Amino acid sequence: METKQCLECGEKIIGRIDKKFCTDYCRNAYNNKVNKESKNLIRNTNNRLRKNYKILSELNSSGKTKVTRTKLYDKGFDFNFFTSIYKTKSGNVYFYIYDQGYLGLENDYFLLIKRE
């Protein structure tokens, strides 16, 4: 009979035939290493969305307001991160971070709106 070794530490495994790890600690350590990259991507994306949402919420306390691109950039807004796009029949394209949205206007202005 072949002896199995823990995928994390290499110790001999005792127990069920389909067991891959000697302890819960080794199982967790192994899976944390395997999933590290995808977790970092998700964490970083969520942090960017959270920051964008906070910026729009702070600038748009009334539910509808106009701001400049410079003001958004100065606060650290990143236009590459949003959760949805809404295109109106007239062709306007609103970008949303959850319920906070923005619409590009002329002369580098943006209309900030809150979806009710």
N, C-alpha and C positions, 0 to 999 in steps of 0.2 A: 504494500500500500504506500502510495506516494504521500510525503508530508508536505503540507501547504505552508507557505510563508506569508506573513502579514504584508500587504502591499505598501504600508507606510514604513514600518521599522524593520521588517525582515524576520521578526521572531516567529517561532513555530506556532501554528494555529491548532488549538485543541477545540473540538466541538463538532458542530454540524459540517457536513461535507461541502456545503456551498458558502461557508463562512470565508470572508476575505480579509478581515482585520482581527487582531488579537484583543483590542479593547475599543470602547466607544471613543476614547481620546484619539486613537490612531485613525479611526474612521472619519472623525470630524476634521482632524488635521489634514488628511489626504484630500477630502472633498473641498475644504477651504482653499487648498493649493490649486486644485483643478479648476475651481470656479472663480478664482481671484480676478482674472482679466475681465470677464463679463460683469462681475459685481462692481468693479471700478468704473466701467463704462456707464452702467446704470446709475451708480451713485453720482458721478460727475454730471450726467445729463439732468438728473433730478435736482441737483444743486443749482445748475444754471436756470432751470425752469422756475425754481423757488425764488431765485434772485430777481429774474425778470418780472415775476408776479408781484413781488414786493415793490419793485420800482413803479410798475403801472398803478398799483393800489395807492401808493403814496402820492403820486402825481395826479391821480384822478379821484380825489376825495368826493367830488360832487356827482360822479356818475357819467359825466360828459365834459371833456375839456380839450384844449388844443395846446400842444407843446412842440418845441423844435427838436430836430434830430440831435443837435448838439446837447441839449438838456438830457436827452435819453442816454447818449454816449457818455456824458460826464458822470452820470450816476452808475455807469457800468452795464447798461442794457446791451444784450447780445441778440441781434436780429435773426440769428441762425436757429434760435430755440423757441418753438411755440408748439401748442398742442393741437390746434386745428385751424383750418382756413374756411372762410365763408365768402362765397361769391354771390353778389346780388344780381338781380335781373338786369340792372343797368350797367353791370360790369365792374362795380367796385369790389375790391378784394380786402376783406378784413382778416387779420391774423389774430388768433386768440391764444392766450395762456389761461386755460380753464375758463373763467367767466370774465376775464379782463381782456379787452381787445383794442386793436389800433388799426387805423386806416391811413395810408399815406396820402397826404394832400400836396398841393403845389408849394413851391418855394421851401422845400424841406421841413414842412410842418406835418404833424400827425394829429389826427383826431383820436382821443382815447375815450373808449366807451366801456360800460359795464353791462354785460348781458344779464337781464333780470330773469 
